[in-house]
Amino acid sequence: MRLLLAKARPDWARWQSQLAPHADLMLHDPWRLTLRPETPERRSLWLNLDEYQGVICVSPTAASQLTAALDHYWPQPPARVHWLCNGPATARVLSQGGLVPQFPVSGHTAEEVLALPSTQAVAQRKWLVVKGAGGRDLYPQVLQGRGAEVQSIDVYDRALDPAILEDMARLSGQTDAVLVSSQLLGNALWGGQSSPWRSWQGTWLLTSPRLMAWARERGIDRRVQTPGASPEAVVQCLSGRGVTAWPGSPYTDTH
């Protein structure tokens, strides 16, 4: 089975080590991240990190910007702050910066982060989300619903390289499945009426109920939800199941 993955190049080794026994991987890196220059408003947030009950980093790039700020502005990281992220790759960056990160043991999604004990009793407390521009507002929405005061800071811009997306489109006919863990990527693949992905006969592996809903709205029939966005979760979905067996798997949405 040939599986197309659109992952940042530094993550390739981790995905290969986990998935290589289960699929022939076709790895591409269409992601283009541009760091935003520091503003007075961002500097003020960095200087007042000790006011926050928790700080959530949504990616390794977000974590690297946070740890760089701590190195610049704080001789020691502020105490009694929960440093959260969604998975081990981001946690590794936080750990290298001298922090003790918390992240879900499985799933590695925003929903799993918001199920952690440290995100529950947040009423009248301040939280900070360090992220790239765009993307989901789930963290602020849920934490504010629990009574927290939430600020978000965009430290980089995300884009997709059109040339890499074209390469992926050309390879779609040789691909049995594609993994989509970002709606930005899903929208880019689906594209216009001439996109080959619209008539593609392979299987869309989607890492959350939200992405399953996105696929359902577009009439994508061959859609399978993995139990999370991590390599381990994708392995759980792939292990022992060929493409033809997936319609009977517990992760398949047939409604």
KABEL-V374964 format. One record per residue. N is the residue number from 1. RES is the residue in three letters. OMEGA is omega as a letter, one per 20 degrees, with the letter a starting at -180 (999 if undefined). Layout:
# KABEL-V374964
N:RES:OMEGA ; N:RES:OMEGA
This chain:
# KABEL-V374964
1:MET:a ; 2:ARG:a ; 3:LEU:r ; 4:LEU:a ; 5:LEU:r ; 6:ALA:a ; 7:LYS:r ; 8:ALA:a ; 9:ARG:r ; 10:PRO:a ; 11:ASP:a ; 12:TRP:a ; 13:ALA:a ; 14:ARG:r ; 15:TRP:r ; 16:GLN:a ; 17:SER:a ; 18:GLN:a ; 19:LEU:a ; 20:ALA:r ; 21:PRO:a ; 22:HIS:a ; 23:ALA:r ; 24:ASP:a ; 25:LEU:r ; 26:MET:a ; 27:LEU:r ; 28:HIS:r ; 29:ASP:r ; 30:PRO:a ; 31:TRP:r ; 32:ARG:a ; 33:LEU:r ; 34:THR:a ; 35:LEU:r ; 36:ARG:r ; 37:PRO:a ; 38:GLU:r ; 39:THR:r ; 40:PRO:r ; 41:GLU:r ; 42:ARG:r ; 43:ARG:r ; 44:SER:r ; 45:LEU:r ; 46:TRP:a ; 47:LEU:a ; 48:ASN:a ; 49:LEU:a ; 50:ASP:r ; 51:GLU:a ; 52:TYR:r ; 53:GLN:a ; 54:GLY:r ; 55:VAL:a ; 56:ILE:r ; 57:CYS:a ; 58:VAL:a ; 59:SER:r ; 60:PRO:r ; 61:THR:r ; 62:ALA:a ; 63:ALA:a ; 64:SER:r ; 65:GLN:r ; 66:LEU:a ; 67:THR:r ; 68:ALA:r ; 69:ALA:r ; 70:LEU:r ; 71:ASP:a ; 72:HIS:a ; 73:TYR:a ; 74:TRP:r ; 75:PRO:r ; 76:GLN:r ; 77:PRO:r ; 78:PRO:a ; 79:ALA:r ; 80:ARG:r ; 81:VAL:r ; 82:HIS:r ; 83:TRP:a ; 84:LEU:r ; 85:CYS:a ; 86:ASN:a ; 87:GLY:a ; 88:PRO:a ; 89:ALA:r ; 90:THR:r ; 91:ALA:r ; 92:ARG:r ; 93:VAL:r ; 94:LEU:r ; 95:SER:r ; 96:GLN:r ; 97:GLY:r ; 98:GLY:a ; 99:LEU:r ; 100:VAL:a ; 101:PRO:r ; 102:GLN:r ; 103:PHE:a ; 104:PRO:r ; 105:VAL:r ; 106:SER:r ; 107:GLY:r ; 108:HIS:r ; 109:THR:r ; 110:ALA:r ; 111:GLU:r ; 112:GLU:r ; 113:VAL:a ; 114:LEU:r ; 115:ALA:r ; 116:LEU:a ; 117:PRO:a ; 118:SER:r ; 119:THR:a ; 120:GLN:a ; 121:ALA:a ; 122:VAL:a ; 123:ALA:r ; 124:GLN:r ; 125:ARG:a ; 126:LYS:r ; 127:TRP:r ; 128:LEU:r ; 129:VAL:r ; 130:VAL:a ; 131:LYS:r ; 132:GLY:a ; 133:ALA:a ; 134:GLY:r ; 135:GLY:a ; 136:ARG:r ; 137:ASP:a ; 138:LEU:a ; 139:TYR:r ; 140:PRO:a ; 141:GLN:a ; 142:VAL:a ; 143:LEU:r ; 144:GLN:r ; 145:GLY:r ; 146:ARG:r ; 147:GLY:a ; 148:ALA:r ; 149:GLU:a ; 150:VAL:r ; 151:GLN:r ; 152:SER:r ; 153:ILE:r ; 154:ASP:a ; 155:VAL:r ; 156:TYR:r ; 157:ASP:r ; 158:ARG:r ; 159:ALA:r ; 160:LEU:a ; 161:ASP:a ; 162:PRO:a ; 163:ALA:r ; 164:ILE:r ; 165:LEU:r ; 166:GLU:r ; 167:ASP:r ; 168:MET:r ; 169:ALA:r ; 170:ARG:a ; 171:LEU:a ; 172:SER:a ; 173:GLY:r ; 174:GLN:a ; 175:THR:r ; 176:ASP:a ; 177:ALA:r ; 178:VAL:r ; 179:LEU:r ; 180:VAL:r ; 181:SER:a ; 182:SER:r ; 183:GLN:r ; 184:LEU:r ; 185:LEU:r ; 186:GLY:r ; 187:ASN:a ; 188:ALA:r ; 189:LEU:a ; 190:TRP:r ; 191:GLY:a ; 192:GLY:a ; 193:GLN:a ; 194:SER:a ; 195:SER:r ; 196:PRO:a ; 197:TRP:a ; 198:ARG:r ; 199:SER:a ; 200:TRP:a ; 201:GLN:r ; 202:GLY:a ; 203:THR:r ; 204:TRP:r ; 205:LEU:a ; 206:LEU:a ; 207:THR:a ; 208:SER:r ; 209:PRO:r ; 210:ARG:r ; 211:LEU:r ; 212:MET:r ; 213:ALA:r ; 214:TRP:a ; 215:ALA:r ; 216:ARG:a ; 217:GLU:a ; 218:ARG:r ; 219:GLY:r ; 220:ILE:a ; 221:ASP:a ; 222:ARG:a ; 223:ARG:a ; 224:VAL:r ; 225:GLN:r ; 226:THR:a ; 227:PRO:r ; 228:GLY:a ; 229:ALA:a ; 230:SER:r ; 231:PRO:a ; 232:GLU:r ; 233:ALA:r ; 234:VAL:r ; 235:VAL:r ; 236:GLN:r ; 237:CYS:a ; 238:LEU:a ; 239:SER:r ; 240:GLY:a ; 241:ARG:r ; 242:GLY:a ; 243:VAL:a ; 244:THR:a ; 245:ALA:a ; 246:TRP:a ; 247:PRO:r ; 248:GLY:a ; 249:SER:a ; 250:PRO:a ; 251:TYR:a ; 252:THR:r ; 253:ASP:a ; 254:THR:a ; 255:HIS:999
